[in-house]
Amino acid sequence: MPDRPLVDGFRGLVVDLDGVVYRGPDPVAHAADALDAAVADGLQVMYATNNAGRPADAVVEHLAELGVHTNADHVVTSAQAGAALLAEQLDPGSTVLAIGGPGVAIALRQAGLDPVSPQDRIDDPAVAGRVVAVLQGYGTELSWSDLKEAAYAVAAGATWMATNVDLTIPTERGIAPGNGSAVQAVGNAVQREPQVAGKPHPPLYLMCAERAGGEVTSMLAIGDRLDTDIEGANAAGMQSLHVLTGVDGLVALASADEQLRPTYLGLDLRALREPYAGVEVAVSGRAGKDSVDGRDSVDGDDVVAVCGDARATVSGRGDDATLVVDGGAVVERARAAVAATWAARDDGRIGIPLPAPMLEALDALDPR
Ligand SMILES: [Mg+2]
């Protein structure tokens, strides 16, 4: 079968933001053009963000500044996913304590619920008594008294929903505590676990598919982080494209356990329209799988992966195992290297952490 453009056959995309469309204040190269082209091709392009603090309108404005054109119907925040889950579980108009940035209360109101903030006289028993749930999301102005009120409400029996549980959040000045850290602080007080709406849990992805009017299997999730974007896509039953423009590079990818492995790998969003060269893998000593492309036989202790004109070979076992990659384009070499490493690991030839010579080879291949 000839290689087809990756997006062929998909109804829509579910695109992560930081590390895919922008990195901090800067646009990611080629992202805006690729996303506009996807819309022009008739794809439903949805943006899915774990950041609950910003309302969808603010995300739309930010994207417009970067040259990416969309509207609020195509942006789904973890606050919206969390509010929608609560709306399924509660009576319409129920009072919910909104913890976090403005996006949290806005999402609750849009879902037909009645948000109260910790500042809304919640110390008044009459107000506190109406609170049947807590939606906890990220907010730059979050205070300790907000966390106290969340703990009191949960301890009194309120349903507890976290928008997401990312322990850290990248900021312009460095890595800061994310919503998951604040959720853990409340958890320490109440000795309970919340429900979670954001990635890597499926609800955010499921809501994107629903809004796009398609089945989960007709959407392609795109992300830069394995333990949120890709794990979430796998949990939701969605295919995924990992791009090398953000957090996780080839070492993380090659070291990934099965639930963290993406369906596809690209350098950046230009991968969407390019014909996708798949990978063929052969493991020595395995019946029926000792050749690649019907031409190269695999000998000795080798695992070989071929992608386009690139060929990656893992030789040996244990700490001395090596990875050699030649030929092909950068992306073909990356796909072949990752596939060969996964196959060698799944066959029990190597463990985690990966052998040092392989880590060095993977680092050298990483285009980031
Ligand atoms: Mg990201």
Boltz pocket constraint, residues with backbone or C-beta under 6 A from the ligand:
constraints:
  - pocket:
      binder: B
      contacts: [[A, 16], [A, 17], [A, 18], [A, 19], [A, 20], [A, 223], [A, 224], [A, 225], [A, 246]]
      max_distance: 6.0
